[in-house]
Amino acid sequence: MLSAAALVSAPAKSAPVVVYAAGDVAECRGKPAGNSGAALTAKLIQPGATVLIPGDTAYPFATSETLQSCYEPTWGAFRTTTLVVPGNHDYVDGRSDDFRAYFGGGAAANGYFARRVGDWLVIGLDSEQIGGSLERQFEWLQATLRESSDVRCTLAFWHRPAFSSGIEHGSSPKMQRFWALLEEHEAELVLNGHEHFYEAFGPLDAAGREAADGMREFVVGTGGARLYPIWNPVHQSRVRYARHGVLKLTLDAGSYSWQFIDTRGRVLDAGEAACRQ
């Protein structure tokens, strides 16, 4: 058993699970929540589906008031089926108390967790941690991956992308060793936010270089907040869109597929692949 992880067992060969993902979600700033970008992206999510949020749930910060007034009327409809990790805007004066209280069991007290979703292992990490807290999280991830060697397919998500073509923030060096560790254990997917656009990479190795049998990264900071410009593409990213939308994943036993759907209902990016183990 994993003492630090909320790892829930699931029967082998479960039915495919549909997951929707996007970060950087609710930004109202003087306009009604119903007219926000988050209201438009919420319409793309199937009720009852699992939702993954790689941080920054509400702007300017995820206080109780902002979560209730801006997030709750839109993506709040999926709160009971949401798994979420904190981004920088989910911390208020260095604490994420309001964020954790609002999401309850969907957000771990220490910011990171492991769950079974269908046949997949889903790992959530807190990319805002520093110093000793970050070191303990890395050690926890090492232990979790070692003890989950029987799981064929793994997805991880956190806020700050290891690799990004964003001009606002760019790549996050401190998360690149987490990337390398997941790549060493042959994880399939990493989902991030922080940059407010969609960017999808082909398979990458531990250093972020193209590799035929590498790990895929999707930056999906498209949940509804103000969009950001895109800088010169790095690490051969496949596609880039500065549009609001959600990433729809279908997680099957041994394979997965993806679609990035914008708020006009258009599929702008799609593909499928087998799990690596």
Secondary structure, DSSP 8 states (H G I E B T S, - for coil): --TTS------SS---EEEEE--S-B--TTS-GGGSHHHHHHTTS-TT-EEEEES--BSS---HHHIIIIITTTGGGGGGGEEEE--GGG-BTTB-HHHHHHHGGGS-TTS-EEEEETTEEEEE--TT--HHHHHHHHHHHHHHHHHTTT-SEEEEE-SS-SS--BSSS---GGGHHHHHHHHHTT--EEEE-SSSSEEEE--B-TTS-B-TT-BEEEEE--SSS----B-S--TTEEEEE-S-EEEEEEEETTEEEEEEEETTS-EEEEEEEE---
